Amino acid sequence: MSRAFQIGKTEALAVAQLHAHVHSTIVADLKVQVAKRGTRGFLTNELVSKGYFSDGFSSGVGVGEPWAAQCTNDGAQQLATRLAISRLLSVIVILAQCLLT
């Protein structure tokens, strides 16, 4: 894919993840946020290519392991993805506030 579209390996993996493993409602949410903030300001191809938004990904690891089931992306009810998007947005707001003061 990377040769066909003349993009890098990471970008090709991100595209493959979005098309094959991420629920359509999450892809729609990500498109809206990227349109507002751009990929550099909101999320990276590396984050997408590693599967953080994919069905079955769980952020319930380590001390959060008891919450693994609740923190696993499951179709349109992707709690882990929604939490990740929320956290990314809050970090962006904090950074913006720091830059403006």
Rosetta silent file (secondary structure, phi, psi, omega in degrees, C-alpha in Angstrom):
SEQUENCE: MSRAFQIGKTEALAVAQLHAHVHSTIVADLKVQVAKRGTRGFLTNELVSKGYFSDGFSSGVGVGEPWAAQCTNDGAQQLATRLAISRLLSVIVILAQCLLT
SCORE:     score description
SCORE:     0.000 S_00000001
   1 L     0.000  -40.011 -176.873    0.000    0.000    0.000 S_00000001
   2 H   -63.486  -35.731  177.255    2.793    2.428    0.865 S_00000001
   3 H   -70.823  -41.700 -177.434    4.305    2.106   -2.615 S_00000001
   4 H   -61.874  -40.186 -177.714    0.966    2.423   -4.390 S_00000001
   5 H  -103.187    3.584 -179.538    0.071    5.672   -2.622 S_00000001
   6 L    52.873   51.531  175.285    3.662    6.862   -2.070 S_00000001
   7 L  -124.504  165.768 -178.736    3.278    7.093    1.689 S_00000001
   8 L   -74.576  170.214 -178.499    5.454    5.764    4.494 S_00000001
   9 H   -61.610  -44.064 -179.030    5.087    2.434    6.262 S_00000001
  10 H   -63.657  -42.261  178.644    3.535    3.970    9.380 S_00000001
  11 H   -63.880  -40.756  178.624    0.984    5.922    7.347 S_00000001
  12 H   -63.560  -41.281  177.146    0.086    2.764    5.398 S_00000001
  13 H   -64.349  -38.798  178.416   -0.398    0.830    8.652 S_00000001
  14 H   -63.555  -44.295  178.597   -2.599    3.621   10.004 S_00000001
  15 H   -61.644  -44.370  179.561   -4.766    3.562    6.872 S_00000001
  16 H   -61.462  -43.211  177.926   -5.058   -0.233    7.088 S_00000001
  17 H   -60.300  -47.978 -177.590   -6.073   -0.033   10.773 S_00000001
  18 H   -61.682  -39.532 -176.808   -8.719    2.610   10.076 S_00000001
  19 H   -80.322  -30.785 -172.444  -10.254    0.687    7.185 S_00000001
  20 H  -105.989  -26.514 -169.137  -10.127   -2.821    8.626 S_00000001
  21 L  -127.173   -3.685 -177.672  -10.215   -2.611   12.430 S_00000001
  22 L  -110.053  131.732 -178.522  -11.784    0.657   13.601 S_00000001
  23 L   -60.579  145.378 -175.057  -15.567    1.013   13.905 S_00000001
  24 H   -60.526  -33.435  178.630  -17.115    3.464   11.430 S_00000001
  25 H   -68.243  -34.550  177.583  -18.519    5.744   14.155 S_00000001
  26 H   -70.659  -41.017  176.866  -15.047    6.133   15.655 S_00000001
  27 H   -59.327  -42.474  178.312  -13.559    6.843   12.209 S_00000001
  28 H   -61.956  -43.934  177.713  -16.216    9.536   11.748 S_00000001
  29 H   -61.197  -44.177  179.962  -15.370   11.056   15.166 S_00000001
  30 H   -63.853  -40.126  178.621  -11.668   11.029   14.346 S_00000001
  31 H   -59.637  -43.141  179.857  -12.274   12.690   10.972 S_00000001
  32 H   -62.086  -47.366 -177.705  -14.162   15.532   12.658 S_00000001
  33 H   -67.161  -39.541  178.941  -11.420   16.076   15.247 S_00000001
  34 H   -67.714  -37.146  177.758   -8.586   15.873   12.699 S_00000001
  35 H   -61.504  -36.723  179.301  -10.423   18.333   10.433 S_00000001
  36 H   -74.582  -40.365 -169.089  -10.549   20.793   13.356 S_00000001
  37 H  -115.108  -15.344 -176.159   -7.031   20.280   14.672 S_00000001
  38 H    81.106  160.041 -177.261   -4.967   18.528   11.976 S_00000001
  39 H   -69.623  -36.557 -179.739   -3.060   15.302   12.449 S_00000001
  40 H   -67.241  -33.911 -177.934   -0.014   16.931   14.026 S_00000001
  41 H   -87.843  -13.544 -174.769   -2.137   18.736   16.583 S_00000001
  42 H  -118.931  -58.095  178.070   -4.504   15.909   17.425 S_00000001
  43 L  -149.979  157.448 -176.235   -3.158   12.421   16.802 S_00000001
  44 L  -104.316  161.332  175.442   -0.291   10.796   15.005 S_00000001
  45 H   -62.855  -31.843  179.356   -0.143    8.028   12.434 S_00000001
  46 H   -62.474  -42.411  179.628    1.883    6.027   14.955 S_00000001
  47 H   -61.347  -45.291 -179.691   -0.972    6.082   17.463 S_00000001
  48 H   -69.033  -43.159 -176.339   -3.467    4.837   14.875 S_00000001
  49 H   -65.639  -25.517  179.048   -1.080    2.264   13.368 S_00000001
  50 L   -81.961   -2.019  172.597   -0.471    0.679   16.789 S_00000001
  51 L    89.724   14.503 -177.804   -4.176   -0.107   17.071 S_00000001
  52 L   -61.580  -24.408 -179.339   -5.263    2.193   19.895 S_00000001
  53 L  -104.451    3.607 -175.578   -8.569    2.866   18.122 S_00000001
  54 L   -79.709  151.701  173.933   -9.103   -0.689   16.836 S_00000001
  55 L   -58.250  135.674  178.175  -11.858   -3.064   17.924 S_00000001
  56 L    91.682  -12.149  177.560  -10.560   -5.281   20.723 S_00000001
  57 L   -69.565  138.103  178.342   -7.860   -2.871   21.955 S_00000001
  58 E  -124.958  130.958  174.051   -7.838   -2.586   25.742 S_00000001
  59 L   -93.330    3.785  178.074   -6.305    0.170   27.824 S_00000001
  60 L   -86.078   78.162  179.338   -6.988   -1.947   30.928 S_00000001
  61 L  -127.934  164.570  179.871   -3.434   -3.137   31.562 S_00000001
  62 H    62.081 -128.292 -179.768   -1.146   -3.092   34.570 S_00000001
  63 H   -67.532  -17.589  177.971   -2.953   -1.632   37.572 S_00000001
  64 H   -89.674    5.858 -176.657   -6.002   -1.121   35.335 S_00000001
  65 H   -57.521  -36.218  176.553   -6.242   -4.811   34.481 S_00000001
  66 H   -59.360  -20.669 -179.580   -9.360   -5.381   36.646 S_00000001
  67 H  -100.552   13.936 -175.499  -11.075   -2.908   34.313 S_00000001
  68 L   -55.095  -44.136 -178.910   -9.853   -4.588   31.105 S_00000001
  69 L   -63.638  -41.802 -179.232  -13.342   -5.612   29.970 S_00000001
  70 L   -73.289  -22.812 -177.006  -14.752   -2.118   30.539 S_00000001
  71 L  -104.429   23.297  179.645  -11.751   -0.480   28.856 S_00000001
  72 E  -104.680  132.319  176.618  -11.817   -2.603   25.705 S_00000001
  73 L   -64.232  124.502 -177.075  -12.924   -1.143   22.389 S_00000001
  74 L  -136.616   87.409  179.897  -16.080   -2.997   21.415 S_00000001
  75 L    61.865 -136.619 -178.145  -17.668   -1.779   18.206 S_00000001
  76 L   -72.910  -18.555  179.577  -19.483    1.530   18.488 S_00000001
  77 L   -91.857   57.576 -173.206  -19.368    1.303   22.291 S_00000001
  78 L   -91.665   85.060 -179.432  -15.643    1.986   22.394 S_00000001
  79 H   -60.109  -46.485 -177.905  -14.995    3.285   25.889 S_00000001
  80 H   -60.256  -41.504  179.379  -11.210    3.070   25.577 S_00000001
  81 H   -66.712  -44.727  179.418  -11.269    5.041   22.337 S_00000001
  82 H   -62.171  -39.696  177.373  -13.617    7.671   23.721 S_00000001
  83 H   -65.705  -39.815  179.221  -11.399    8.038   26.799 S_00000001
  84 H   -64.405  -44.588  178.174   -8.302    8.345   24.605 S_00000001
  85 H   -62.172  -44.320  179.102   -9.934   11.024   22.443 S_00000001
  86 H   -60.794  -43.314 -179.078  -11.104   12.876   25.554 S_00000001
  87 H   -66.690  -42.291  178.113   -7.640   12.697   27.106 S_00000001
  88 H   -60.479  -42.340  179.627   -5.948   13.890   23.905 S_00000001
  89 H   -64.707  -39.797  179.537   -8.331   16.835   23.724 S_00000001
  90 H   -67.402  -36.164  177.105   -7.706   17.795   27.342 S_00000001
  91 H   -65.145  -42.328  178.817   -3.931   17.671   26.790 S_00000001
  92 H   -61.694  -42.928  179.292   -4.290   19.903   23.729 S_00000001
  93 H   -62.542  -44.518  179.838   -6.359   22.416   25.730 S_00000001
  94 H   -62.737  -44.589  179.084   -3.791   22.452   28.559 S_00000001
  95 H   -62.899  -41.987  178.991   -0.927   22.936   26.104 S_00000001
  96 H   -62.360  -41.951  178.246   -2.784   25.724   24.342 S_00000001
  97 H   -63.379  -40.392  178.478   -3.441   27.475   27.661 S_00000001
  98 H   -64.557  -38.139 -179.339    0.241   27.205   28.588 S_00000001
  99 H   -71.277  -30.126 -177.634    1.285   28.672   25.256 S_00000001
 100 H   -84.493  -14.385 -178.710   -1.148   31.581   25.584 S_00000001
 101 L  -102.296    0.000    0.000   -0.070   32.592   29.074 S_00000001
